[in-house]
């Protein structure tokens, strides 16, 4: 694009449609690029596609064309009435979804995509625009840039990310449209041929189906097939050879295939010296009426515990009764204090403290005990105790480890884990300080066998006359299968009792300590097995091969984002690391140590990328490396760590600025709960020479994901749109900047509200539209303070307060005008904000900290001084057993308050509530709650005296607050509160009040 016209994304964006299709995409498992290999925090393809198109295309300049363009891009939002099964009942649900457009999964190809590809090319004078993602990670952004016909460059410093980029971008582009005869051995694999015939089209299918009648398939000529079928064939080749080696270690008992082996870690009780099983839960299955648990029975000699598998009945008709019963009979030996010993103690006692267990772990004294085996029976999964042959097979595998790793480069993965100070790493606290220690001996045996045979495919492919590019691609994708096997085949996987399946390690990107874990059998076809992993990966490869055949070759580089090798870019679109949110390189070392062994010798390029024992962290000599705020990489110096991250982000954005054309645009994706993180990002963007012109909060996460339930992680990713600031830009003055910001922000806030953005997302979403007024100046000076500047922190704090006032204004008057909050004090504003967004349910602490800061309060003051909120440890203990539980030393424990609950009016116990204290006027919400307590006590005279003493009849904010409380109570289904506040309002109205007070009839419309 040769001019600097506003881009579509700077004027309009299909926010609702992009959000709906992004959330839907999170449910897609088959064929999505996310199933190629684990990578943290991938952006949905729908969001990337929408943002890229809207960034690359100019705004049409009129409403009619703009609406037409947006509808072609994202379709329309339609509402459908569906039925959802909840608790055994069919519940009517109104569901929104998109109709038309190219964002929804499965609608991305076709004539409309071709139209956009042509429009983009036309906008750039007939050439392909050049797009860069300097933090490319899992490759969603560059993949969509390629799909749109762009010349895409993808950069990431992490070798695992670079490997994923090659699998996502390079191999499908290089081999698109190419076919080869499948290997002859595949013809003797019935499942392969059946799937191939079902999914093939054209001559191959007709030729094979016509000749296969009465003729052995092995006598047919091998059909031509694309890369995905060759990956499937050679993956099966690896499996058959691995089975021959591993068969003795996975015995089948009574002809029933093994699904999983369930284990408990053990420690020697310091009191009775028995082997104490460390179990978070005794439950094996809670799937509807099918309920089984373990029963612990100490042996007569008190040396260890014997287990029985017992069925459990449904108890009571109400869910609360069932949950209480399940908690009582299903709670294991572990608590946050430590473990109780079944051989010498009872529940509620502590035989081994957490410090005791840590000491035993560091001494190498933690053991394991198989507790149960899950098998496939004729009527579903069955649970039984392990038999002697299974116990012997598990132990025997350790004897051949050395043999299986002899020919594997670098041997068994003995590289060190990060220190216990690293973000999210708990296992080093218990002696798990080398990567191989995360696996059982049998898991290591299986992995060694699969790695060995995966490496053997190279020679077999050469003997079969495959070209070098095919050999590299097939080996890379088989390596991805082992990567998926790693995620399910380690000592950190749990058994999910409600779905009766094994969970994978990285359902969040940390390494917590798992006391009871599940071991999958890689030999069968259950979840976590080689067969299921291969099938999943082959579908992803097939999807990748179906991309447009004329995609331009991408450039994938493994290097820092600070020193870019490209220039004359039309757009930089990127999803940078978020402060201290995810320790990318530390967690990806889990895969790196295995990829290094698998890929060694495949090509000089791979050998160079995987030459170091571990992934790049921070190189103090060159002042470059992975950008993350992790003080463990700076000898515990938090200030140095934060400074390195902030300076690194500035240097990366400055490099992007220098690589962009004058009319180029940068789009930065951000989703972080911390004000510090936002201020760092914004400061870096502005220092690097950018002006923020727009922001769009695209909802990208499902509301039931673990992090959404247990933290303040945003469900929306905010996409900040930036253009280069002219070098001639002059300093600004704070009063003018603030005035300009206020003039522009309210229209955008209304747009966000109408699009359904709520909660912390709504607060952060306002950053973009507010920032243009600030960021178009290299510095903003304070008019009333000589030589002082308005900092980003001060500016964003003012923005957050405007947004908070807008939300509370909506609660009070439904129009969001700031005047509606006039006369309200900060604690009352906080109360209304919190209650509007979360009610009395548990809320993430981070969101409440954000709200408190926006109201010039501290969360601890709200809890201790005002008694408005209380800190909790999170979920009900009965509901925790199937979730991602840690060892009890997590930062978000009960003592730190990982969750917050707003207190009901009758739960607040603050002394002299509603009275002025320490020179502070009592918050209005305290005064109302005191009146409610007085009314409940039945003393109307005290209510009247209090009304008169506080002057509430003359306070225009008082009736608005009462009305808001009535509406919030109705929303929260607090009928007793509704009746009480309505009664007080009617009483006050009858005594004469400010003209704004209106009569409310109990039970009437509010």
Secondary structure, DSSP 4 states (H G I P E B T S, - for coil): --S-PPBHHHH---HHHHHHHHHHHTT--SS-GGGTS--TTPPPHHHHHHHHHHHHSBP-SSHHHHHHHHHHHH-EEEEEEEEEEETTEEEEEEEEEEESSS-STT-SSSHHHHHHHHHHHHHTTTSPPEEEETT-TT-HHHHHHHHTT-EEEEEES-HHHHHHHIIIIIHHHHTTT--EEPPGGGGG-HHHHHHHHHH--THHHHHHHHH-TTS-GGGSPPPEE-HHHHHHHHHHHHHHHHHHHHGGGS--BTTB-EEEEEEEEEEE-TTT--EEEE-SB-EEEEETTEEEEEEEEE-TTSSSEEEEEEE-----SSHHHHHHHHHHHHB-SB-SSEE--TTT--TT--SEEHHHHHHHHHTT--EEEEEEEEEEETTEEEEEPPPHHHHHHHHHGGGGHHHHHTTSTT-S--PBPPPTTSTTB-GGGGT--BGGGGS-HHHHHHHHHHHHHHHHHHHHHHHTT--HHHHHHHHHHHHHHHHHHHHHSSTT--EETTTTEEPPGGGSSSB---SEEEEE-TTSSSTTSHHHHHHHHHHHHHHHHTS-TTPPPPEEEES-SSS----SEEEEEE----TTS--HHHHHHHHHHHHHHHHTTS-HHHHHHT-SSS---EETTTTEE-----GGGGTT-HHHHHHHHHHHHHHHHHHHHHHEEEEEEEEEEE----HHHHHHHHHHHHHTTEEEEEEEEEE-S-TTSHHHHHS---SEEEEEEEEEPPTT---EEHHHHHHHHHHHHHHHHHHHHHTT--HHHHHHHHHHHHHHHHHTSS-EE-TTSTT-B--HHHHHHHHHHHHHHHHHHHHHHSS--GGGGTT--HHHHHHHHHHHHHTTS-EEHHHHHHHHHHTT--HHHHHHTS--EEEE-SS-GGGSTTS----S--TTSTTTTSEEEEPPTTT---TTTTS-BTTBPPPHHHHHHHHHHHHHHT-HHHHHHHHHHHTGGG-HHHHHHHHHHHHHHHHTT-HHHHHHHHHHHHHHHHT---TT-----TTS--
